[in-house]
Amino acid sequence: TNYDTLLEQAAGKISSIRYSPVYNKADLSVAQQPRIIKLHGSFPSERPFIITARDYRSYPYDHASFVNTVRQSILENTLVLIGFSGDDPNFLSWLEWAKIQQGFCNVRKIYLIEIQSSSNSRRRMLADQGIECHDIDEYYEAGGDAGKAFKSFFEDLAKRNTRVDEWPHILTDAVTCRRAH
């Protein structure tokens, strides 16, 4: 997740599930699942922050335990990307690794929830990576508040009492699984 603590704050308001934050590789061995993993650092002072191009290039070597954790998560879980573009080079390399290990059509679906739709070319690029884009523009008023749009979207989704694997039937047509190469 990003450097902010919004997920930790929201998780603190949930009484039925306790999320364990993971701020550095030492936390991985002691944190209970489910976890909120801060791959790039976290405010107010958790170091190191992953910010520069050099940080991203060296990340697979300097933070191999996080890389392996995310790779395993990609293999085992349906992911929903919120506030994350889906085009982070490290993330795409981890996704490619998962596709090689499991076969392209056997990797779990990844959903990208965004405001203001991507261009068609970007949507195709993400679809080729197995990432299904869903825009929530109908929740966002021109010049509106993105936070309110996401809140309205999730409230509406909660009213429907749907599981993530049912989303393609609710939001838009599912992206057809395509064989790469």
Residue, then its C-alpha position, 0 to 999 in steps of 0.5 A: t500500500n501507499y505511505d499513508t495510514l488510511l488502510e490501518q485507520a479503516a481497519g481499526k474501525i472493523s471489530s470482526i477482523r483484526y488486520s496486522p500491519v507489516y512495515n518491514k521484513a522483520d514484521l513478516s514473521v510475526a504478523q498474523q493474517p490478514r495483513i496490511i503490507k506496506l511494501h514501500g514504507s509508511f508514515p510517520s517514520e517507517r524506513p526505508f521509503i521506496i521512492t526513487a527509480r534506483d529504489y525500485r530497481s534494487y527492490p527485488y534484491d533488497h526486499a526479497s521477502f516482500v517480493n516472495t510474499v506478494r508473488q505468493s499472494i498473487l498465486e493464492n488470492t484475487l486482488v483488487l487494486i484501489g488507488f494503484s495504477g497497476d503499472d508499477p514495474n515491480f508489480l508487473s514483473w511479479l505478475e509475469w512470474a505468477k503467469i509463468q509459474q501457473g500459466f496465464c489463464n490460471v492466475r487469479k483475476i486482478y481488478l483495478i477500480e479507478i475513477q475516470s477511465s483509462s485510455n483504450s490502449r492502457r485498458r488493453m495493456l492492463a487486460d493483457q496483464g490479466i488486470e480487469c479495469h472497472d471505472i466508477d465514474e458514475y459515483y464521481e461528480a465533475g470536480g467532485d471528491a474522489g474519496k466520496a466516490f470510492k465510499s459511495f461505490f463500496e457502500d453500494l457494493a456492500k448493499r448488494n452483498t456480493r463476493v469479489d468473484e461475482w463482480p464481473h457480472i455486476l460491474t461490466d462484462a468480464v475480460t476474456c482470458r487470452r493466451a499470451h505468446 
